[in-house]
Amino acid sequence: MKLRPLELRVKLYDEVHSLRRLGLSYSQIIKVIQEKYNEKLSKSHISYWLRDIYNPCGRESIMFDDIKPLEELAFIIGDMAGDGYIKIRKRRDITI
């Protein structure tokens, strides 16, 4: 089976969730997707997407839009690029 481009998978994923929120059944969702995008989705495919078993990015459970830049991460990346070494120590004075 040929894998759809990521942009199309994300668009279909969002559309499936929107249609389900409107109360459409799996069969109705399949029909709307077929008419609008000329793409055939199976009931199991829709079920996996709606139950968050799969997502458009494959096995990755994080979406690209969810990634936020952090100052700490930038520091670590810069340190690795500059020195090529990082030593991580656990601080004993921190309680959780």
ABEGO torsion letter per residue (X at the ends): XBBBBAAAAAAAAAAAAAAAAAGBBAAAAAAAAAAAAGBBBBAAAAAAAAAGABBAAEABABBAAABBBBAAAAAAAAAAAAAGBBBBBBBAABBX
